[in-house]
Amino acid sequence: MTRAQHRALTDLWERFGIESGNAPLPIVELFGRQAPLMVEIGFGDGESLVAMASADPEVNYLGIEVHHPGIGHLLLRAEELGLTHLRVMRADAVEVLERQLPDESIDRIQIFFPDPWPKARHHKRRLIQGSFIELLARKLKSAGQLHIATDCEDYARSILDLLNVAPGWVNMASDHGFTPRPAYRPPTKFEQRGRRLGHEVWDLLFMRRK
Ligand SMILES: C[S@@+](CC[C@H](N)C(=O)[O-])C[C@H]1O[C@@H](n2cnc3c(N)ncnc32)[C@H](O)[C@@H]1O
């Protein structure tokens, strides 16, 4: 962690940070306004999250990450850009969703390049599995969207298969397959590194059935 990131975690936390715990989050109070809520899980260094938040001032953005240098980086960028509609949690997103975000409270959830765990014996460590999809379905509002991107082909296909058959989801791709990267999603740091290694990328866009 750089010195600046370390400083950001203390000096900027009060402005952008939300402490994790067990109590449901008072979302309107934390953002100081009523607005659609977008939650990003595992934002990494947060560059794509701050770019999306800057381009979209009408939406409240909540980023959840466990990696401290990445959180420090995001805080520095959020300060530089003067963002007032971005909040950050330093926590396991599964716990935050289970304990602190009310059911049907989120308009969009995005998960870009979740840890791929490519070895078959590690697949059970992957974040996106059946029970997690059920959790996301409960937390999204009706017609809320789930956007996932990955450069790991077998992970992409397993998520597609899961979501295509899970009750309550509609694949926004007309052929029930993958979606071209929407213009609103900037390439992430992890994605750019993969591209340099020749990796393809798969985007999945699903809607919670109305
Ligand atoms: C492969 S990186 C991708 C980061 C970023 N989205 C990108 O594309 O550059 C996956 C990120 O997810 C975070 N992560 C993994 N499990 C998580 C969890 N349960 N809650 C929050 N963040 C998590 C990791 O710390 C890591 O930063």
The ligand as a MOL file (V3000), in Angstrom:
LIG
                    3D

  0  0  0     0  0            999 V3000
M  V30 BEGIN CTAB
M  V30 COUNTS 27 29 0 0 0
M  V30 BEGIN ATOM
M  V30 1 C -9.9460 -10.1890 -9.8840 0
M  V30 2 S -10.2380 -8.8080 -8.8990 0 CHG=1
M  V30 3 C -11.0940 -7.7120 -9.9940 0
M  V30 4 C -11.0940 -6.2920 -9.4950 0
M  V30 5 C -11.8170 -5.2830 -10.4090 0
M  V30 6 N -13.2410 -5.5330 -10.4580 0
M  V30 7 C -11.2280 -5.2690 -11.7860 0
M  V30 8 O -11.8720 -5.7880 -12.7060 0
M  V30 9 O -10.1170 -4.7260 -11.9580 0 CHG=-1
M  V30 10 C -11.5160 -9.3690 -7.8200 0
M  V30 11 C -11.7380 -8.4510 -6.6430 0
M  V30 12 O -12.8290 -8.9210 -5.8630 0
M  V30 13 C -12.5360 -8.7020 -4.4910 0
M  V30 14 N -13.3730 -9.6240 -3.7160 0
M  V30 15 C -13.3220 -10.9800 -3.7430 0
M  V30 16 N -14.2450 -11.5020 -2.9210 0
M  V30 17 C -14.9040 -10.4520 -2.3630 0
M  V30 18 C -15.9660 -10.3510 -1.4130 0
M  V30 19 N -16.5370 -11.4490 -0.8790 0
M  V30 20 N -16.3910 -9.1250 -1.0550 0
M  V30 21 C -15.8010 -8.0130 -1.5850 0
M  V30 22 N -14.7950 -8.0570 -2.4890 0
M  V30 23 C -14.3550 -9.2530 -2.8630 0
M  V30 24 C -11.0430 -8.9670 -4.4040 0
M  V30 25 O -10.4660 -8.3530 -3.2620 0
M  V30 26 C -10.5280 -8.3760 -5.7120 0
M  V30 27 O -10.1640 -7.0270 -5.5680 0
M  V30 END ATOM
M  V30 BEGIN BOND
M  V30 1 1 1 2
M  V30 2 1 2 3
M  V30 3 1 2 10
M  V30 4 1 3 4
M  V30 5 1 4 5
M  V30 6 1 5 6
M  V30 7 1 5 7
M  V30 8 2 7 8
M  V30 9 1 7 9
M  V30 10 1 10 11
M  V30 11 1 11 12
M  V30 12 1 11 26
M  V30 13 1 12 13
M  V30 14 1 13 14
M  V30 15 1 13 24
M  V30 16 1 14 15
M  V30 17 1 14 23
M  V30 18 2 15 16
M  V30 19 1 16 17
M  V30 20 1 17 18
M  V30 21 2 17 23
M  V30 22 1 18 19
M  V30 23 2 18 20
M  V30 24 1 20 21
M  V30 25 2 21 22
M  V30 26 1 22 23
M  V30 27 1 24 25
M  V30 28 1 24 26
M  V30 29 1 26 27
M  V30 END BOND
M  V30 END CTAB
M  END
